[in-house]
Structures are given as C-alpha cells and as structure tokens.
Amino acid sequence: MTDRQLQIDALIQLSRKLKRDGSKAQAERLMRQTLVKVEEKEGTQSALTGLALLELADLFDEQGRDEEAGLLWNRIRKIMIEHSEAPNND
C-alpha cells in the first residue's frame, strides 16, 4: 500500500470507530472530508474514491437516508464498471 492509501484507510477506520461509538455525525463529517481529499488527490473515478463513497453510502443506509445513499451507490456502480472495463496490465 502507498502512504496515501494507508492514510485513507486510517481515516476510514477512524470513521468506522466513531460510527460504532455512536458518533454518527462525526463519522459522516470525517467521511465527507475524506471523500473530498481522495477526489482531489486520486480523481473522482478512482478505486479509493469508490471506497470512501462505499463507507459514506453504508452510513446513509444505516440511517435510513435512502435517497442520499442511492446517489452514492450509483456513483460506486459507475466506478466499478469503469474499473472492470480497464485493461489488465498483468
């Protein structure tokens, strides 16, 4: 993993901990900040962006925020499709 990937993973883990501890508003704020950071550094269609979106969509789903979650799930689907169609350089 790169340093950037490790940093994003650490932020996601912290967000998960906040969510488990009942601090859902703080977890959401952190995930939104993480998403902005990832999009700026990696682009809006990167796998790391998809991971950040996944965490935020999951939080929205848990809170019954179906419309907001649905928008994120659509973005996640597009990212996954794009990455599945990318040529494999192995």
N, C-alpha and C positions, 0 to 999 in steps of 0.2 A: 504494500500500500504506500502511496505517496504521502507526504506530510499533509497536503491539502485534504486527501481522503481521510486520514486519521483525525484531522481537526473536525471535519464534518461529522464523522462517526461519533466523536466525543460529544458534539453538540446534540446530536440525535439521542445519544444515550442519556444525556442530562435532561432533555425534554421528556423522555420516557419516564425517568425517575420523578420529575415534577408531576407528571400525569398520575403516576402510581400513588404519589403522596397527596393527591387531591388538589394540586395547584394547577388546574387545567388552564386557567387564564394565562399564567406564567409560561406554561408549556406551549400554548398557542403563540404567544408573543415571541418566544425563543425560536420556534419552528418557522414563523414568518420571517424573522431576521435571518435565520439560516438559509431559507429559500432565496431571499434577495442576494445574500452573499454568494451562494452557489451559482445562481443565474448570472451574476456579474463575472465570476471567475471562470465558469465552465460552459456557460451558454444555456439557453432555455430548453434545449433538447438533449442535454447530457444525461447520462445514467445517474449521476449524483443528484441532478435536479429531480429526476424521477423518484429517487429515494426520499428526498426531502418532501416532495409532493405526497408520496405514499404515507409518510408519517402524519402530515397535516390532514389528509383525507381520512385517515383512520381516526384521528381525534374528532373530526367533524361527525363522522359516522356514529361514534360513541355518544355524542351529544345530541343525536337526532337532527343534525343540521344537514339534511339530505340534499338540498339544492346546492349548497356550497360544496359539499363532498362530491356531488355528481360532476360539477365543473372540473374539480381536480382529477377525478377518475378519468374523465375524457382526455385531459392533458397527459395523464400517465399512459393511457392506451396509445396515444399518438407517439409518445416517446418509445414505448415498447415496440410498436410496429416499425418505426424508423430504425431502431437498433437491430431488429430481427432481419431487416432487409439489407443492412450494411454488409459489404463483402467481408468474408472471414479471411484474415491475413495469416492464418496459422500455417 
